[in-house]
Protein backbone atom coordinates (compact mmCIF):
# COMPACT_ATOMS: atom_id res chain seq x y z
CA UNK A 1 0.00 0.00 0.00
CA UNK A 2 1.31 3.47 -0.82
CA UNK A 3 0.21 6.85 0.56
CA UNK A 4 0.42 10.00 -1.58
CA UNK A 5 0.54 13.40 0.14
CA UNK A 6 -0.57 16.45 -1.80
CA UNK A 7 0.84 19.86 -0.94
CA UNK A 8 -1.23 23.06 -1.26
CA UNK A 9 -0.79 24.78 -4.58
CA UNK A 10 -1.08 28.35 -3.34
CA UNK A 11 1.56 30.55 -4.88
CA UNK A 12 1.87 32.81 -1.77
CA UNK A 13 3.18 32.13 1.72
CA UNK A 14 2.94 34.07 5.02
CA UNK A 15 5.87 36.35 5.79
CA UNK A 16 8.26 35.11 8.41
CA UNK A 17 9.91 36.94 11.26
CA UNK A 18 13.21 37.12 9.38
CA UNK A 19 11.53 38.90 6.52
CA UNK A 20 9.89 41.54 8.76
CA UNK A 21 12.93 42.36 10.86
CA UNK A 22 16.02 43.22 8.95
CA UNK A 23 18.83 45.64 10.23
CA UNK A 24 18.90 48.86 8.25
CA UNK A 25 20.75 52.09 8.20
CA UNK A 26 21.24 53.89 11.60
CA UNK A 27 20.87 50.65 13.59
CA UNK A 28 17.10 50.45 13.22
CA UNK A 29 15.06 47.82 11.65
CA UNK A 30 13.46 49.91 8.94
CA UNK A 31 13.33 47.20 6.33
CA UNK A 32 10.10 45.80 7.53
CA UNK A 33 7.89 44.47 4.82
CA UNK A 34 4.91 46.50 4.10
CA UNK A 35 1.81 45.08 5.57
CA UNK A 36 -0.17 42.94 3.23
CA UNK A 37 2.54 42.64 0.52
CA UNK A 38 3.26 39.00 -0.31
CA UNK A 39 6.69 37.69 -0.93
CA UNK A 40 7.61 34.91 -3.29
CA UNK A 41 8.46 31.63 -1.69
CA UNK A 42 11.51 29.73 -2.75
CA UNK A 43 10.71 26.79 -4.95
CA UNK A 44 10.93 23.52 -3.15
CA UNK A 45 13.02 20.83 -4.75
CA UNK A 46 10.95 18.16 -6.43
CA UNK A 47 11.22 14.75 -4.98
CA UNK A 48 10.89 11.77 -7.32
CA UNK A 49 8.09 9.49 -6.26
CA UNK A 50 8.78 5.83 -6.25
CA UNK A 51 6.41 3.88 -8.52
CA UNK A 52 3.86 1.80 -6.64
CA UNK A 53 4.39 -1.86 -6.52
CA UNK A 54 2.30 -4.05 -8.79
CA UNK A 55 -0.89 -5.18 -7.11
CA UNK A 56 -0.63 -2.58 -4.37
CA UNK A 57 -3.61 -0.30 -3.73
CA UNK A 58 -3.07 3.46 -3.79
CA UNK A 59 -4.60 5.71 -1.13
CA UNK A 60 -4.80 9.35 -2.15
CA UNK A 61 -4.67 11.68 0.82
CA UNK A 62 -6.53 14.94 0.45
CA UNK A 63 -8.81 13.77 -2.40
CA UNK A 64 -12.62 13.76 -2.30
CA UNK A 65 -13.66 10.95 0.03
CA UNK A 66 -15.70 8.21 -1.58
CA UNK A 67 -16.78 4.96 0.02
CA UNK A 68 -18.70 2.07 -1.70
CA UNK A 69 -20.27 -0.07 0.99
CA UNK A 70 -22.45 -2.12 -1.35
CA UNK A 71 -21.68 -5.83 -1.39
CA UNK A 72 -20.64 -7.39 -4.77
CA UNK A 73 -23.85 -9.39 -4.84
CA UNK A 74 -25.89 -6.19 -5.20
CA UNK A 75 -23.87 -5.03 -8.21
CA UNK A 76 -24.09 -8.49 -9.78
CA UNK A 77 -27.84 -8.43 -9.22
CA UNK A 78 -28.09 -5.05 -10.96
CA UNK A 79 -26.09 -6.32 -13.94
CA UNK A 80 -28.18 -9.46 -14.25
CA UNK A 81 -31.42 -7.50 -14.01
CA UNK A 82 -31.14 -6.36 -17.65
CA UNK A 83 -30.42 -9.91 -18.78
CA UNK A 84 -33.44 -11.22 -16.91
CA UNK A 85 -35.59 -8.49 -18.43
CA UNK A 86 -34.41 -9.40 -21.97
CA UNK A 87 -35.08 -13.09 -21.30
CA UNK A 88 -38.54 -12.23 -20.04
CA UNK A 89 -39.29 -10.25 -23.20
CA UNK A 90 -38.03 -13.18 -25.30
CA UNK A 91 -40.27 -15.63 -23.47
CA UNK A 92 -43.24 -13.29 -23.84
CA UNK A 93 -42.58 -12.89 -27.58
CA UNK A 94 -42.33 -16.68 -27.98
CA UNK A 95 -45.62 -17.17 -26.16
CA UNK A 96 -47.30 -14.56 -28.38
CA UNK A 97 -45.97 -16.23 -31.55
CA UNK A 98 -47.20 -19.62 -30.36
CA UNK A 99 -50.63 -18.19 -29.55
CA UNK A 100 -50.86 -16.58 -33.00
CA UNK A 101 -49.71 -19.81 -34.71
CA UNK A 102 -52.23 -21.93 -32.80
CA UNK A 103 -54.98 -19.46 -33.57
CA UNK A 104 -54.09 -19.42 -37.28
CA UNK A 105 -53.99 -23.20 -37.44
CA UNK A 106 -57.35 -23.43 -35.72
CA UNK A 107 -58.84 -20.91 -38.16
CA UNK A 108 -57.47 -22.82 -41.16
CA UNK A 109 -58.85 -26.07 -39.76
CA UNK A 110 -62.29 -24.54 -39.32
CA UNK A 111 -62.22 -23.17 -42.89
CA UNK A 112 -61.14 -26.55 -44.28
CA UNK A 113 -63.88 -28.37 -42.38
CA UNK A 114 -66.48 -25.93 -43.69
CA UNK A 115 -65.23 -26.38 -47.26
CA UNK A 116 -65.33 -30.17 -46.83
CA UNK A 117 -68.92 -30.05 -45.65
CA UNK A 118 -69.91 -27.90 -48.64
CA UNK A 119 -68.17 -30.30 -51.04
CA UNK A 120 -69.82 -33.32 -49.46
CA UNK A 121 -73.23 -31.74 -49.77
CA UNK A 122 -72.57 -30.97 -53.44
CA UNK A 123 -71.49 -34.56 -54.03
CA UNK A 124 -74.66 -35.91 -52.47
CA UNK A 125 -76.72 -33.56 -54.65
CA UNK A 126 -74.89 -34.65 -57.82
CA UNK A 127 -75.37 -38.34 -57.00
CA UNK A 128 -79.06 -37.75 -56.43
CA UNK A 129 -79.32 -36.06 -59.83
CA UNK A 130 -77.44 -38.90 -61.52
CA UNK A 131 -80.02 -41.39 -60.29
CA UNK A 132 -82.47 -39.83 -62.72
CA UNK A 133 -80.26 -40.76 -65.67
CA UNK A 134 -79.26 -44.29 -64.70
CA UNK A 135 -81.11 -45.81 -67.67
CA UNK A 136 -79.32 -43.51 -70.09
CA UNK A 137 -75.98 -44.38 -68.55
CA UNK A 138 -76.76 -48.08 -68.85
CA UNK A 139 -77.52 -47.67 -72.52
CA UNK A 140 -74.31 -45.69 -73.03
CA UNK A 141 -72.29 -48.47 -71.40
CA UNK A 142 -73.92 -51.08 -73.62
CA UNK A 143 -73.21 -49.01 -76.73
CA UNK A 144 -69.59 -48.56 -75.70
CA UNK A 145 -69.26 -52.32 -75.13
CA UNK A 146 -70.74 -53.06 -78.55
CA UNK A 147 -68.41 -50.58 -80.22
CA UNK A 148 -65.41 -52.14 -78.51
CA UNK A 149 -66.56 -55.59 -79.63
CA UNK A 150 -66.91 -54.35 -83.20
CA UNK A 151 -63.41 -52.91 -83.15
CA UNK A 152 -61.95 -56.17 -81.85
CA UNK A 153 -63.98 -58.42 -84.16
CA UNK A 154 -63.22 -56.37 -87.28
CA UNK A 155 -59.59 -55.67 -86.40
CA UNK A 156 -58.41 -58.34 -88.90
CA UNK A 157 -61.11 -57.72 -91.50
CA UNK A 158 -60.08 -57.36 -95.16
CA UNK A 159 -62.61 -56.31 -97.79
CA UNK A 160 -62.00 -59.22 -100.16
CA UNK A 161 -64.50 -58.34 -102.85
CA UNK A 162 -62.73 -55.20 -104.12
CA UNK A 163 -59.36 -56.78 -103.36
CA UNK A 164 -59.97 -59.75 -105.68
CA UNK A 165 -61.43 -57.43 -108.29
CA UNK A 166 -58.19 -55.46 -108.14
CA UNK A 167 -56.23 -58.65 -108.85
CA UNK A 168 -58.27 -59.32 -111.96
CA UNK A 169 -57.91 -55.73 -113.17
CA UNK A 170 -54.13 -55.74 -112.74
CA UNK A 171 -53.54 -58.97 -114.69
CA UNK A 172 -53.29 -58.79 -118.49
CA UNK A 173 -56.65 -58.82 -120.37
CA UNK A 174 -55.92 -62.27 -121.80
CA UNK A 175 -55.63 -63.75 -118.28
CA UNK A 176 -58.75 -64.90 -116.45
CA UNK A 177 -58.84 -65.81 -112.76
CA UNK A 178 -60.59 -69.18 -112.33
CA UNK A 179 -60.29 -70.19 -108.69
CA UNK A 180 -59.39 -68.26 -105.51
CA UNK A 181 -58.50 -69.63 -102.08
CA UNK A 182 -58.24 -67.10 -99.21
CA UNK A 183 -56.78 -67.81 -95.77
CA UNK A 184 -56.83 -64.82 -93.35
CA UNK A 185 -56.03 -64.23 -89.70
CA UNK A 186 -58.48 -64.18 -86.79
CA UNK A 187 -58.71 -61.65 -83.92
CA UNK A 188 -58.56 -64.58 -81.48
CA UNK A 189 -55.34 -66.22 -82.73
CA UNK A 190 -52.07 -65.23 -84.32
CA UNK A 191 -51.60 -66.01 -87.99
CA UNK A 192 -48.98 -68.62 -88.81
CA UNK A 193 -45.79 -67.33 -90.41
CA UNK A 194 -43.49 -69.01 -92.87
CA UNK A 195 -40.24 -70.59 -91.78
CA UNK A 196 -38.58 -69.21 -94.90
CA UNK A 197 -36.55 -66.14 -93.83
CA UNK A 198 -36.89 -64.60 -97.30
CA UNK A 199 -40.66 -64.28 -96.93
CA UNK A 200 -42.09 -61.28 -95.11
CA UNK A 201 -44.64 -61.32 -92.26
CA UNK A 202 -48.23 -61.74 -93.45
CA UNK A 203 -51.78 -61.68 -92.09
CA UNK A 204 -53.50 -63.43 -95.04
CA UNK A 205 -52.73 -65.62 -98.05
CA UNK A 206 -54.42 -65.53 -101.45
CA UNK A 207 -53.86 -68.49 -103.76
CA UNK A 208 -55.47 -68.29 -107.21
CA UNK A 209 -55.26 -70.01 -110.59
CA UNK A 210 -55.45 -68.11 -113.85
CA UNK A 211 -55.94 -69.30 -117.45
CA UNK A 212 -54.47 -67.78 -120.57
CA UNK A 213 -54.20 -68.84 -124.19
CA UNK A 214 -50.57 -67.73 -124.36
CA UNK A 215 -47.59 -68.80 -122.35
CA UNK A 216 -48.02 -66.95 -119.02
CA UNK A 217 -45.30 -64.61 -117.81
CA UNK A 218 -45.79 -65.19 -114.08
CA UNK A 219 -42.83 -62.99 -112.92
CA UNK A 220 -44.36 -60.07 -114.83
CA UNK A 221 -47.70 -60.81 -113.14
CA UNK A 222 -46.03 -60.65 -109.70
CA UNK A 223 -44.37 -57.33 -110.49
CA UNK A 224 -47.78 -55.94 -111.51
CA UNK A 225 -49.47 -57.30 -108.37
CA UNK A 226 -47.06 -55.32 -106.13
CA UNK A 227 -49.47 -52.38 -106.59
CA UNK A 228 -52.07 -54.15 -104.44
CA UNK A 229 -52.60 -52.66 -100.95
CA UNK A 230 -50.81 -54.74 -98.34
CA UNK A 231 -48.81 -56.79 -100.86
CA UNK A 232 -45.98 -58.49 -98.96
CA UNK A 233 -44.58 -60.94 -101.48
CA UNK A 234 -45.69 -63.51 -104.11
CA UNK A 235 -44.71 -67.02 -105.10
CA UNK A 236 -45.27 -68.52 -108.57
CA UNK A 237 -46.85 -71.96 -108.75
CA UNK A 238 -46.96 -74.64 -111.45
CA UNK A 239 -47.95 -73.99 -115.05
CA UNK A 240 -49.90 -76.68 -117.00
CA UNK A 241 -51.10 -76.88 -120.61
CA UNK A 242 -54.37 -78.46 -121.66
CA UNK A 243 -53.56 -80.23 -124.92
CA UNK A 244 -57.21 -80.32 -125.97
CA UNK A 245 -57.98 -76.61 -125.59
CA UNK A 246 -54.39 -75.26 -125.73
CA UNK A 247 -55.10 -73.25 -122.54
CA UNK A 248 -52.36 -72.59 -119.98
CA UNK A 249 -53.20 -72.72 -116.28
CA UNK A 250 -50.84 -71.00 -113.82
CA UNK A 251 -50.98 -70.92 -110.05
CA UNK A 252 -49.91 -67.86 -107.98
CA UNK A 253 -49.74 -67.38 -104.18
CA UNK A 254 -49.86 -63.88 -102.69
CA UNK A 255 -49.01 -62.94 -99.09
CA UNK A 256 -50.79 -59.91 -97.64
CA UNK A 257 -49.68 -57.87 -94.59
CA UNK A 258 -51.66 -55.69 -92.14
CA UNK A 259 -51.83 -52.71 -94.48
CA UNK A 260 -54.75 -54.44 -96.20
CA UNK A 261 -57.00 -54.24 -93.09
CA UNK A 262 -60.26 -52.37 -93.71
CA UNK A 263 -60.35 -50.70 -90.24
CA UNK A 264 -64.05 -49.93 -90.54
CA UNK A 265 -64.80 -49.49 -86.84
CA UNK A 266 -61.69 -47.70 -85.67
CA UNK A 267 -62.43 -44.24 -84.19
CA UNK A 268 -61.76 -41.41 -86.56
CA UNK A 269 -59.14 -38.88 -85.60
CA UNK A 270 -60.58 -35.44 -84.98
C-alpha positions in Angstrom: 0.0 0.0 0.0 1.3 3.5 -0.8 0.2 6.9 0.6 0.4 10.0 -1.6 0.5 13.4 0.1 -0.6 16.4 -1.8 0.8 19.9 -0.9 -1.2 23.1 -1.3 -0.8 24.8 -4.6 -1.1 28.3 -3.3 1.6 30.6 -4.9 1.9 32.8 -1.8 3.2 32.1 1.7 2.9 34.1 5.0 5.9 36.4 5.8 8.3 35.1 8.4 9.9 36.9 11.3 13.2 37.1 9.4 11.5 38.9 6.5 9.9 41.5 8.8 12.9 42.4 10.9 16.0 43.2 8.9 18.8 45.6 10.2 18.9 48.9 8.3 20.8 52.1 8.2 21.2 53.9 11.6 20.9 50.7 13.6 17.1 50.5 13.2 15.1 47.8 11.6 13.5 49.9 8.9 13.3 47.2 6.3 10.1 45.8 7.5 7.9 44.5 4.8 4.9 46.5 4.1 1.8 45.1 5.6 -0.2 42.9 3.2 2.5 42.6 0.5 3.3 39.0 -0.3 6.7 37.7 -0.9 7.6 34.9 -3.3 8.5 31.6 -1.7 11.5 29.7 -2.7 10.7 26.8 -5.0 10.9 23.5 -3.1 13.0 20.8 -4.7 10.9 18.2 -6.4 11.2 14.7 -5.0 10.9 11.8 -7.3 8.1 9.5 -6.3 8.8 5.8 -6.2 6.4 3.9 -8.5 3.9 1.8 -6.6 4.4 -1.9 -6.5 2.3 -4.0 -8.8 -0.9 -5.2 -7.1 -0.6 -2.6 -4.4 -3.6 -0.3 -3.7 -3.1 3.5 -3.8 -4.6 5.7 -1.1 -4.8 9.4 -2.2 -4.7 11.7 0.8 -6.5 14.9 0.4 -8.8 13.8 -2.4 -12.6 13.8 -2.3 -13.7 10.9 0.0 -15.7 8.2 -1.6 -16.8 5.0 0.0 -18.7 2.1 -1.7 -20.3 -0.1 1.0 -22.5 -2.1 -1.3 -21.7 -5.8 -1.4 -20.6 -7.4 -4.8 -23.9 -9.4 -4.8 -25.9 -6.2 -5.2 -23.9 -5.0 -8.2 -24.1 -8.5 -9.8 -27.8 -8.4 -9.2 -28.1 -5.1 -11.0 -26.1 -6.3 -13.9 -28.2 -9.5 -14.3 -31.4 -7.5 -14.0 -31.1 -6.4 -17.6 -30.4 -9.9 -18.8 -33.4 -11.2 -16.9 -35.6 -8.5 -18.4 -34.4 -9.4 -22.0 -35.1 -13.1 -21.3 -38.5 -12.2 -20.0 -39.3 -10.3 -23.2 -38.0 -13.2 -25.3 -40.3 -15.6 -23.5 -43.2 -13.3 -23.8 -42.6 -12.9 -27.6 -42.3 -16.7 -28.0 -45.6 -17.2 -26.2 -47.3 -14.6 -28.4 -46.0 -16.2 -31.5 -47.2 -19.6 -30.4 -50.6 -18.2 -29.6 -50.9 -16.6 -33.0 -49.7 -19.8 -34.7 -52.2 -21.9 -32.8 -55.0 -19.5 -33.6 -54.1 -19.4 -37.3 -54.0 -23.2 -37.4 -57.4 -23.4 -35.7 -58.8 -20.9 -38.2 -57.5 -22.8 -41.2 -58.8 -26.1 -39.8 -62.3 -24.5 -39.3 -62.2 -23.2 -42.9 -61.1 -26.5 -44.3 -63.9 -28.4 -42.4 -66.5 -25.9 -43.7 -65.2 -26.4 -47.3 -65.3 -30.2 -46.8 -68.9 -30.0 -45.6 -69.9 -27.9 -48.6 -68.2 -30.3 -51.0 -69.8 -33.3 -49.5 -73.2 -31.7 -49.8 -72.6 -31.0 -53.4 -71.5 -34.6 -54.0 -74.7 -35.9 -52.5 -76.7 -33.6 -54.7 -74.9 -34.6 -57.8 -75.4 -38.3 -57.0 -79.1 -37.7 -56.4 -79.3 -36.1 -59.8 -77.4 -38.9 -61.5 -80.0 -41.4 -60.3 -82.5 -39.8 -62.7 -80.3 -40.8 -65.7 -79.3 -44.3 -64.7 -81.1 -45.8 -67.7 -79.3 -43.5 -70.1 -76.0 -44.4 -68.6 -76.8 -48.1 -68.8 -77.5 -47.7 -72.5 -74.3 -45.7 -73.0 -72.3 -48.5 -71.4 -73.9 -51.1 -73.6 -73.2 -49.0 -76.7 -69.6 -48.6 -75.7 -69.3 -52.3 -75.1 -70.7 -53.1 -78.5 -68.4 -50.6 -80.2 -65.4 -52.1 -78.5 -66.6 -55.6 -79.6 -66.9 -54.3 -83.2 -63.4 -52.9 -83.1 -61.9 -56.2 -81.9 -64.0 -58.4 -84.2 -63.2 -56.4 -87.3 -59.6 -55.7 -86.4 -58.4 -58.3 -88.9 -61.1 -57.7 -91.5 -60.1 -57.4 -95.2 -62.6 -56.3 -97.8 -62.0 -59.2 -100.2 -64.5 -58.3 -102.9 -62.7 -55.2 -104.1 -59.4 -56.8 -103.4 -60.0 -59.7 -105.7 -61.4 -57.4 -108.3 -58.2 -55.5 -108.1 -56.2 -58.7 -108.8 -58.3 -59.3 -112.0 -57.9 -55.7 -113.2 -54.1 -55.7 -112.7 -53.5 -59.0 -114.7 -53.3 -58.8 -118.5 -56.6 -58.8 -120.4 -55.9 -62.3 -121.8 -55.6 -63.8 -118.3 -58.8 -64.9 -116.4 -58.8 -65.8 -112.8 -60.6 -69.2 -112.3 -60.3 -70.2 -108.7 -59.4 -68.3 -105.5 -58.5 -69.6 -102.1 -58.2 -67.1 -99.2 -56.8 -67.8 -95.8 -56.8 -64.8 -93.3 -56.0 -64.2 -89.7 -58.5 -64.2 -86.8 -58.7 -61.6 -83.9 -58.6 -64.6 -81.5 -55.3 -66.2 -82.7 -52.1 -65.2 -84.3 -51.6 -66.0 -88.0 -49.0 -68.6 -88.8 -45.8 -67.3 -90.4 -43.5 -69.0 -92.9 -40.2 -70.6 -91.8 -38.6 -69.2 -94.9 -36.6 -66.1 -93.8 -36.9 -64.6 -97.3 -40.7 -64.3 -96.9 -42.1 -61.3 -95.1 -44.6 -61.3 -92.3 -48.2 -61.7 -93.4 -51.8 -61.7 -92.1 -53.5 -63.4 -95.0 -52.7 -65.6 -98.1 -54.4 -65.5 -101.4 -53.9 -68.5 -103.8 -55.5 -68.3 -107.2 -55.3 -70.0 -110.6 -55.4 -68.1 -113.8 -55.9 -69.3 -117.4 -54.5 -67.8 -120.6 -54.2 -68.8 -124.2 -50.6 -67.7 -124.4 -47.6 -68.8 -122.3 -48.0 -67.0 -119.0 -45.3 -64.6 -117.8 -45.8 -65.2 -114.1 -42.8 -63.0 -112.9 -44.4 -60.1 -114.8 -47.7 -60.8 -113.1 -46.0 -60.7 -109.7 -44.4 -57.3 -110.5 -47.8 -55.9 -111.5 -49.5 -57.3 -108.4 -47.1 -55.3 -106.1 -49.5 -52.4 -106.6 -52.1 -54.1 -104.4 -52.6 -52.7 -100.9 -50.8 -54.7 -98.3 -48.8 -56.8 -100.9 -46.0 -58.5 -99.0 -44.6 -60.9 -101.5 -45.7 -63.5 -104.1 -44.7 -67.0 -105.1 -45.3 -68.5 -108.6 -46.9 -72.0 -108.8 -47.0 -74.6 -111.4 -48.0 -74.0 -115.0 -49.9 -76.7 -117.0 -51.1 -76.9 -120.6 -54.4 -78.5 -121.7 -53.6 -80.2 -124.9 -57.2 -80.3 -126.0 -58.0 -76.6 -125.6 -54.4 -75.3 -125.7 -55.1 -73.3 -122.5 -52.4 -72.6 -120.0 -53.2 -72.7 -116.3 -50.8 -71.0 -113.8 -51.0 -70.9 -110.1 -49.9 -67.9 -108.0 -49.7 -67.4 -104.2 -49.9 -63.9 -102.7 -49.0 -62.9 -99.1 -50.8 -59.9 -97.6 -49.7 -57.9 -94.6 -51.7 -55.7 -92.1 -51.8 -52.7 -94.5 -54.8 -54.4 -96.2 -57.0 -54.2 -93.1 -60.3 -52.4 -93.7 -60.3 -50.7 -90.2 -64.1 -49.9 -90.5 -64.8 -49.5 -86.8 -61.7 -47.7 -85.7 -62.4 -44.2 -84.2 -61.8 -41.4 -86.6 -59.1 -38.9 -85.6 -60.6 -35.4 -85.0 
